[in-house]
Amino acid sequence: MATLGVNIDHVATLRQARGGFEPEPLFAALLVQSAGAESVVVHLREDRRHIKERDLYLLKELVKVKLNLEMSVQEDIVAIACKVKPDQATLVPEKRKELTTEGGIDVLSGFKKIKQVVERLKREKIAVSLFIDPDIKQIAAAKKSGVAMIELHTGRYSLATNQNEQDRHFRKLEAAARYAKSKNLRVFAGHGLNYCNASRVSGIKDMEELNIGHSIISRAVFVGLGQAIREMKALIK
Ligand code: PXP
């Protein structure tokens, strides 16, 4: 069984569509916690396309479950994280033109910078996770960078167009989780998970947490956020 982190970026995306004040991401976060999810996840993007700094301060003050901030290693974003002090920071790669986070952060090629940022965030008592592809070399480098946890990118598994392909990516996720655990890393996963494919990932041994955004917010449009979360929690039990 895995716990559930709900990414509420898309509530802010809807707000930004009109540039006004609704829907309010803080209300979404409070519903997320009252519906029983274990964490609220937001991504402060460099272009501020959805979540704003103002949202972070409100969330930090009022959210009582874990607040997980997805962020790049860019200096001004790191400075904001050190000021807000979320419970957890998840380092992700960021390209301005991407629709969403397309792959894991490359810990091998960015090792020096990533290690610096990990150390700086840890000094502020922020737990740090790295969002990485299910790849043994990336996991070994993540361990060396000093993090205690990783989030495996499930994008390829989620985008598989047939059962064989899905099985192949699932086995990679299983092997990655096993290796990470053998290195004493806590294992989370996310990206592209939905009501059809999340349950299988939650069943991976030692999988602690799934982080899901788009699918839950999409379902919430029809059944309400509380119901959408309760349905997902039931699936990943
Ligand atoms: N985990 C991380 C690190 C992410 O960057 C994202 C996307 O913001 C998610 C999980 C959630 O992905 P999705 O919206 O596809 O569920």
Boltz pocket constraint, residues with backbone or C-beta under 6 A from the ligand:
constraints:
  - pocket:
      binder: B
      contacts: [[A, 7], [A, 9], [A, 43], [A, 70], [A, 90], [A, 92], [A, 100], [A, 101], [A, 131], [A, 151], [A, 189], [A, 190], [A, 191], [A, 192], [A, 193], [A, 211], [A, 212], [A, 213], [A, 214], [A, 215]]
      max_distance: 6.0
